[in-house]
Structure formats: structure tokens, C-alpha cells
Amino acid sequence: MDYFPVLNIGFNCIVSKNRIISIVQPDSLPIKKIRKGAEEKGKLIDATQGKRTKAMIITDSDHVVLSAISVETLIQRIQQSKK
């Protein structure tokens, strides 16, 4: 059991698993609008270290976190930590 359940999103960056609402691919127009809205509100966190964004993590505090790790890999990491 995780005492402090976090998800490694790459480059030694972590997100609290308890705060995640969704992990999505950043390609579609509606998701790009969510990203732009978060940026305008100052709630966009870029954890890509300059790499291509492969996943967007949406949290319950309306923060949007950009990750260079793929959606599939992030989901696998969440599932592995539950075992």
C-alpha cells in the first residue's frame, strides 16, 4: 500500500495519484483548448524538460501537467503500483 501515492511522470517529477482526474493524449482540439485555458489561468505545469508532450494530466485542482511520458506508460505505472 502506498503511504504517499505518487506517479513518476518523468525527469524526477511526480504528481499525487489522489489528485489525478484524467490522463489524456494532447493531440485533439478540445484537449488543446483545455491546455490553453490552464495556461491563461496560470495552472499549466510543464514537466517535459523541453521534450515533446506525450501526455496531459488533469488534476482536481484544475492544474494541467504536461509529461514527455506516454499515456500508456503512465497508466502502466499506476497499475503496477496497485499490485
DRENTIBA-656227 format. One record per atom (N, C-alpha, C): atom name; x, y, z; residue number from 1. Coordinates in pm, 1 decimal. Example, Ala and Ser with C-alpha at 12.3 -4.5 7.8 and 13.67 -1.06 7.14 Angstrom:
residues 2
+------+----------+----------+----------+-----+
: site :       xx :       yy :       zz : pos :
+------+----------+----------+----------+-----+
:    N :   1319.0 :   -569.0 :    780.0 :   1 :
:   CA :   1230.0 :   -450.0 :    780.0 :   1 :
:    C :   1320.0 :   -330.0 :    780.0 :   1 :
:    N :   1285.0 :   -225.0 :    708.0 :   2 :
:   CA :   1367.0 :   -106.0 :    714.0 :   2 :
:    C :   1290.0 :      3.0 :    787.0 :   2 :
+------+----------+----------+----------+-----+
//
This chain:
residues 83
+------+----------+----------+----------+-----+
: site :       xx :       yy :       zz : pos :
+------+----------+----------+----------+-----+
:    N :     83.4 :   -119.0 :      0.0 :   1 :
:   CA :      0.0 :      0.0 :      0.0 :   1 :
:    C :     87.5 :    124.8 :      0.0 :   1 :
:    N :     49.0 :    223.3 :    -78.4 :   2 :
:   CA :    124.1 :    348.3 :    -85.1 :   2 :
:    C :     84.5 :    438.3 :     30.9 :   2 :
:    N :    185.4 :    486.5 :    104.6 :   3 :
:   CA :    156.9 :    582.6 :    210.3 :   3 :
:    C :    147.4 :    722.6 :    153.5 :   3 :
:    N :    225.6 :    749.5 :     50.9 :   4 :
:   CA :    221.9 :    876.2 :    -19.3 :   4 :
:    C :    215.8 :    843.0 :   -167.3 :   4 :
:    N :     94.7 :    816.5 :   -218.1 :   5 :
:   CA :     81.3 :    765.9 :   -355.2 :   5 :
:    C :    112.4 :    872.0 :   -460.4 :   5 :
:    N :    225.6 :    854.6 :   -526.3 :   6 :
:   CA :    266.6 :    948.9 :   -629.8 :   6 :
:    C :    294.4 :    873.8 :   -759.0 :   6 :
:    N :    287.4 :    947.4 :   -868.3 :   7 :
:   CA :    314.5 :    893.7 :  -1000.1 :   7 :
:    C :    435.5 :    966.8 :  -1057.0 :   7 :
:    N :    537.9 :    890.6 :  -1094.3 :   8 :
:   CA :    655.9 :    947.9 :  -1158.4 :   8 :
:    C :    618.9 :    979.7 :  -1303.0 :   8 :
:    N :    624.5 :   1107.6 :  -1340.6 :   9 :
:   CA :    586.3 :   1148.1 :  -1476.3 :   9 :
:    C :    708.3 :   1182.1 :  -1561.0 :   9 :
:    N :    825.7 :   1145.5 :  -1513.6 :  10 :
:   CA :    949.0 :   1165.9 :  -1588.8 :  10 :
:    C :   1032.9 :   1278.7 :  -1534.5 :  10 :
:    N :   1164.5 :   1268.8 :  -1555.8 :  11 :
:   CA :   1260.3 :   1371.9 :  -1518.0 :  11 :
:    C :   1250.9 :   1406.7 :  -1369.6 :  11 :
:    N :   1232.9 :   1303.6 :  -1285.9 :  12 :
:   CA :   1222.2 :   1319.5 :  -1140.6 :  12 :
:    C :   1108.3 :   1410.6 :  -1098.1 :  12 :
:    N :   1002.9 :   1415.6 :  -1177.1 :  13 :
:   CA :    883.1 :   1491.3 :  -1143.3 :  13 :
:    C :    773.3 :   1392.3 :  -1103.0 :  13 :
:    N :    696.2 :   1429.4 :  -1003.1 :  14 :
:   CA :    589.6 :   1341.6 :   -955.4 :  14 :
:    C :    458.9 :   1419.5 :   -942.1 :  14 :
:    N :    348.6 :   1345.4 :   -948.6 :  15 :
:   CA :    214.9 :   1400.0 :   -928.6 :  15 :
:    C :    144.2 :   1309.4 :   -829.4 :  15 :
:    N :     68.0 :   1367.3 :   -739.9 :  16 :
:   CA :     -9.2 :   1287.7 :   -645.6 :  16 :
:    C :   -117.6 :   1210.0 :   -720.1 :  16 :
:    N :   -117.3 :   1078.7 :   -706.2 :  17 :
:   CA :   -217.5 :    996.2 :   -774.5 :  17 :
:    C :   -358.7 :   1026.5 :   -726.1 :  17 :
:    N :   -371.5 :   1071.8 :   -603.7 :  18 :
:   CA :   -503.7 :   1102.6 :   -548.5 :  18 :
:    C :   -566.9 :   1225.6 :   -612.6 :  18 :
:    N :   -487.0 :   1308.5 :   -678.6 :  19 :
:   CA :   -536.9 :   1433.2 :   -737.0 :  19 :
:    C :   -567.6 :   1420.7 :   -886.5 :  19 :
:    N :   -528.4 :   1309.3 :   -948.0 :  20 :
:   CA :   -545.3 :   1292.9 :  -1092.1 :  20 :
:    C :   -690.7 :   1261.7 :  -1125.7 :  20 :
:    N :   -744.8 :   1339.0 :  -1220.1 :  21 :
:   CA :   -878.0 :   1312.0 :  -1273.4 :  21 :
:    C :   -866.0 :   1233.6 :  -1402.8 :  21 :
:    N :   -770.9 :   1275.6 :  -1487.2 :  22 :
:   CA :   -760.4 :   1213.9 :  -1618.6 :  22 :
:    C :   -618.0 :   1226.1 :  -1671.8 :  22 :
:    N :   -579.7 :   1127.5 :  -1753.4 :  23 :
:   CA :   -454.9 :   1132.6 :  -1828.0 :  23 :
:    C :   -494.3 :   1117.3 :  -1974.4 :  23 :
:    N :   -462.7 :   1218.8 :  -2054.9 :  24 :
:   CA :   -509.3 :   1221.0 :  -2193.4 :  24 :
:    C :   -395.2 :   1250.1 :  -2289.1 :  24 :
:    N :   -417.2 :   1213.2 :  -2415.9 :  25 :
:   CA :   -322.8 :   1249.3 :  -2521.1 :  25 :
:    C :   -348.0 :   1394.4 :  -2560.1 :  25 :
:    N :   -243.9 :   1469.7 :  -2589.9 :  26 :
:   CA :   -258.7 :   1614.8 :  -2610.5 :  26 :
:    C :   -294.1 :   1656.8 :  -2752.5 :  26 :
:    N :   -336.4 :   1565.8 :  -2837.7 :  27 :
:   CA :   -349.1 :   1594.2 :  -2980.4 :  27 :
:    C :   -480.7 :   1657.4 :  -3024.7 :  27 :
:    N :   -590.3 :   1628.7 :  -2959.0 :  28 :
:   CA :   -720.4 :   1673.8 :  -3009.5 :  28 :
:    C :   -745.0 :   1821.8 :  -2978.1 :  28 :
:    N :   -829.5 :   1883.6 :  -3056.5 :  29 :
:   CA :   -861.3 :   2025.0 :  -3039.3 :  29 :
:    C :   -922.2 :   2055.6 :  -2901.3 :  29 :
:    N :  -1018.5 :   1975.6 :  -2851.3 :  30 :
:   CA :  -1073.0 :   2005.7 :  -2717.0 :  30 :
:    C :   -965.8 :   2000.8 :  -2607.5 :  30 :
:    N :   -872.4 :   1908.9 :  -2619.0 :  31 :
:   CA :   -765.1 :   1898.8 :  -2519.4 :  31 :
:    C :   -669.9 :   2017.4 :  -2531.7 :  31 :
:    N :   -645.2 :   2060.9 :  -2652.8 :  32 :
:   CA :   -561.3 :   2179.7 :  -2672.8 :  32 :
:    C :   -626.6 :   2303.0 :  -2611.2 :  32 :
:    N :   -759.9 :   2310.0 :  -2615.7 :  33 :
:   CA :   -831.7 :   2422.3 :  -2553.0 :  33 :
:    C :   -818.4 :   2416.5 :  -2401.3 :  33 :
:    N :   -822.0 :   2296.4 :  -2345.6 :  34 :
:   CA :   -802.4 :   2280.9 :  -2200.4 :  34 :
:    C :   -662.7 :   2329.2 :  -2161.9 :  34 :
:    N :   -563.5 :   2290.1 :  -2242.4 :  35 :
:   CA :   -425.2 :   2332.4 :  -2216.4 :  35 :
:    C :   -413.8 :   2485.1 :  -2221.4 :  35 :
:    N :   -471.9 :   2546.2 :  -2323.8 :  36 :
:   CA :   -464.5 :   2691.5 :  -2338.2 :  36 :
:    C :   -533.1 :   2761.3 :  -2220.9 :  36 :
:    N :   -648.0 :   2709.0 :  -2179.0 :  37 :
:   CA :   -718.9 :   2766.7 :  -2065.0 :  37 :
:    C :   -637.4 :   2759.1 :  -1937.4 :  37 :
:    N :   -571.2 :   2646.1 :  -1916.8 :  38 :
:   CA :   -487.2 :   2630.0 :  -1798.0 :  38 :
:    C :   -369.4 :   2726.7 :  -1802.4 :  38 :
:    N :   -313.5 :   2743.5 :  -1921.1 :  39 :
:   CA :   -201.2 :   2837.0 :  -1935.9 :  39 :
:    C :   -244.6 :   2978.9 :  -1904.6 :  39 :
:    N :   -361.5 :   3019.0 :  -1952.5 :  40 :
:   CA :   -412.7 :   3154.5 :  -1927.5 :  40 :
:    C :   -440.4 :   3178.0 :  -1779.0 :  40 :
:    N :   -481.3 :   3072.3 :  -1706.6 :  41 :
:   CA :   -510.9 :   3084.1 :  -1563.3 :  41 :
:    C :   -387.0 :   3066.6 :  -1476.1 :  41 :
:    N :   -273.0 :   3035.1 :  -1537.6 :  42 :
:   CA :   -151.1 :   3010.8 :  -1460.1 :  42 :
:    C :   -150.7 :   2874.4 :  -1393.5 :  42 :
:    N :   -224.3 :   2779.3 :  -1450.1 :  43 :
:   CA :   -234.3 :   2646.4 :  -1390.5 :  43 :
:    C :   -174.2 :   2537.4 :  -1479.8 :  43 :
:    N :    -85.6 :   2577.8 :  -1569.6 :  44 :
:   CA :    -18.7 :   2482.0 :  -1657.0 :  44 :
:    C :    120.4 :   2454.6 :  -1601.5 :  44 :
:    N :    150.9 :   2327.2 :  -1583.1 :  45 :
:   CA :    282.5 :   2286.2 :  -1532.9 :  45 :
:    C :    349.7 :   2203.1 :  -1641.3 :  45 :
:    N :    462.5 :   2252.1 :  -1690.7 :  46 :
:   CA :    535.7 :   2183.2 :  -1796.8 :  46 :
:    C :    648.0 :   2102.1 :  -1734.6 :  46 :
:    N :    630.7 :   1969.5 :  -1733.3 :  47 :
:   CA :    731.8 :   1879.1 :  -1677.7 :  47 :
:    C :    800.8 :   1799.0 :  -1787.9 :  47 :
:    N :    807.8 :   1856.3 :  -1907.6 :  48 :
:   CA :    863.0 :   1784.1 :  -2022.7 :  48 :
:    C :   1012.3 :   1804.6 :  -2042.5 :  48 :
:    N :   1071.4 :   1900.8 :  -1974.0 :  49 :
:   CA :   1213.7 :   1932.6 :  -1991.5 :  49 :
:    C :   1246.6 :   1962.0 :  -2137.5 :  49 :
:    N :   1155.1 :   2024.6 :  -2208.7 :  50 :
:   CA :   1177.3 :   2061.8 :  -2347.2 :  50 :
:    C :   1149.7 :   1951.9 :  -2448.6 :  50 :
:    N :   1109.5 :   1835.0 :  -2401.6 :  51 :
:   CA :   1076.2 :   1724.1 :  -2492.0 :  51 :
:    C :    933.3 :   1740.1 :  -2542.5 :  51 :
:    N :    897.2 :   1658.4 :  -2639.4 :  52 :
:   CA :    761.4 :   1660.9 :  -2694.7 :  52 :
:    C :    660.4 :   1614.8 :  -2589.7 :  52 :
:    N :    548.7 :   1683.9 :  -2580.3 :  53 :
:   CA :    444.0 :   1645.7 :  -2485.6 :  53 :
:    C :    370.8 :   1523.4 :  -2539.0 :  53 :
:    N :    371.1 :   1414.5 :  -2459.0 :  54 :
:   CA :    303.3 :   1291.4 :  -2498.8 :  54 :
:    C :    178.7 :   1264.6 :  -2415.2 :  54 :
:    N :    166.7 :   1333.2 :  -2301.4 :  55 :
:   CA :     50.1 :   1312.7 :  -2215.2 :  55 :
:    C :     20.7 :   1440.1 :  -2138.1 :  55 :
:    N :   -107.9 :   1460.2 :  -2110.9 :  56 :
:   CA :   -152.8 :   1569.5 :  -2025.3 :  56 :
:    C :   -227.3 :   1508.9 :  -1907.5 :  56 :
:    N :   -190.0 :   1553.1 :  -1790.8 :  57 :
:   CA :   -253.8 :   1504.6 :  -1668.8 :  57 :
:    C :   -340.5 :   1618.4 :  -1615.2 :  57 :
:    N :   -468.1 :   1589.1 :  -1599.0 :  58 :
:   CA :   -562.3 :   1689.0 :  -1548.2 :  58 :
:    C :   -593.0 :   1654.0 :  -1403.4 :  58 :
:    N :   -579.6 :   1753.4 :  -1315.1 :  59 :
:   CA :   -598.4 :   1727.3 :  -1172.6 :  59 :
:    C :   -728.1 :   1787.9 :  -1121.1 :  59 :
:    N :   -764.2 :   1751.5 :   -999.9 :  60 :
:   CA :   -887.6 :   1800.9 :   -940.0 :  60 :
:    C :   -878.5 :   1947.8 :   -898.3 :  60 :
:    N :   -760.0 :   2006.5 :   -905.5 :  61 :
:   CA :   -742.5 :   2148.9 :   -873.6 :  61 :
:    C :   -736.2 :   2233.3 :  -1000.7 :  61 :
:    N :   -776.0 :   2174.8 :  -1114.2 :  62 :
:   CA :   -775.2 :   2239.4 :  -1245.6 :  62 :
:    C :   -635.1 :   2265.8 :  -1299.0 :  62 :
:    N :   -533.7 :   2206.0 :  -1238.2 :  63 :
:   CA :   -399.4 :   2215.0 :  -1294.1 :  63 :
:    C :   -387.9 :   2114.6 :  -1408.3 :  63 :
:    N :   -308.8 :   2151.4 :  -1508.1 :  64 :
:   CA :   -279.1 :   2063.0 :  -1619.8 :  64 :
:    C :   -128.1 :   2044.2 :  -1621.2 :  64 :
:    N :    -85.7 :   1917.8 :  -1614.2 :  65 :
:   CA :     56.4 :   1885.3 :  -1609.7 :  65 :
:    C :     94.4 :   1818.0 :  -1740.9 :  65 :
:    N :    196.5 :   1870.9 :  -1806.2 :  66 :
:   CA :    245.2 :   1813.7 :  -1930.9 :  66 :
:    C :    357.9 :   1716.9 :  -1901.4 :  66 :
:    N :    354.1 :   1601.5 :  -1967.0 :  67 :
:   CA :    456.1 :   1498.7 :  -1946.7 :  67 :
:    C :    510.3 :   1450.2 :  -2080.2 :  67 :
:    N :    638.4 :   1416.7 :  -2082.3 :  68 :
:   CA :    700.8 :   1360.0 :  -2201.6 :  68 :
:    C :    688.8 :   1208.2 :  -2203.2 :  68 :
:    N :    623.2 :   1151.9 :  -2102.1 :  69 :
:   CA :    599.2 :   1008.1 :  -2094.1 :  69 :
:    C :    462.4 :    979.5 :  -2156.0 :  69 :
:    N :    451.6 :    869.8 :  -2229.4 :  70 :
:   CA :    326.3 :    838.9 :  -2299.0 :  70 :
:    C :    213.3 :    804.3 :  -2201.3 :  70 :
:    N :     91.9 :    822.1 :  -2248.3 :  71 :
:   CA :    -27.1 :    789.3 :  -2168.3 :  71 :
:    C :    -22.1 :    643.0 :  -2125.6 :  71 :
:    N :     11.3 :    555.4 :  -2218.2 :  72 :
:   CA :     15.1 :    411.0 :  -2189.9 :  72 :
:    C :    113.9 :    379.0 :  -2078.6 :  72 :
:    N :    231.3 :    440.4 :  -2083.7 :  73 :
:   CA :    333.0 :    416.4 :  -1981.2 :  73 :
:    C :    287.1 :    467.5 :  -1845.2 :  73 :
:    N :    225.6 :    584.4 :  -1841.9 :  74 :
:   CA :    176.3 :    638.1 :  -1714.8 :  74 :
:    C :     69.2 :    547.7 :  -1654.9 :  74 :
:    N :    -19.9 :    497.4 :  -1738.5 :  75 :
:   CA :   -124.1 :    406.1 :  -1690.6 :  75 :
:    C :    -62.1 :    278.1 :  -1637.4 :  75 :
:    N :     37.8 :    224.2 :  -1705.8 :  76 :
:   CA :    107.4 :    105.0 :  -1657.3 :  76 :
:    C :    170.7 :    129.3 :  -1522.4 :  76 :
:    N :    229.2 :    246.0 :  -1503.5 :  77 :
:   CA :    292.5 :    278.8 :  -1374.6 :  77 :
:    C :    189.4 :    283.9 :  -1262.5 :  77 :
:    N :     72.8 :    337.1 :  -1292.2 :  78 :
:   CA :    -34.4 :    340.9 :  -1191.5 :  78 :
:    C :    -79.2 :    199.0 :  -1158.0 :  78 :
:    N :    -99.0 :    116.6 :  -1259.1 :  79 :
:   CA :   -146.4 :    -19.9 :  -1238.1 :  79 :
:    C :    -43.2 :   -103.8 :  -1164.7 :  79 :
:    N :     85.0 :    -86.0 :  -1194.9 :  80 :
:   CA :    190.9 :   -162.0 :  -1128.4 :  80 :
:    C :    200.2 :   -126.9 :   -980.9 :  80 :
:    N :    173.5 :     -2.6 :   -948.0 :  81 :
:   CA :    184.6 :     39.7 :   -806.5 :  81 :
:    C :     70.2 :    -14.7 :   -722.4 :  81 :
:    N :    -38.4 :    -60.1 :   -787.2 :  82 :
:   CA :   -153.3 :   -115.1 :   -713.5 :  82 :
:    C :   -131.7 :   -261.3 :   -674.5 :  82 :
:    N :    -30.8 :   -325.0 :   -732.9 :  83 :
:   CA :     -6.2 :   -468.0 :   -704.4 :  83 :
:    C :     64.9 :   -486.9 :   -573.9 :  83 :
+------+----------+----------+----------+-----+
//
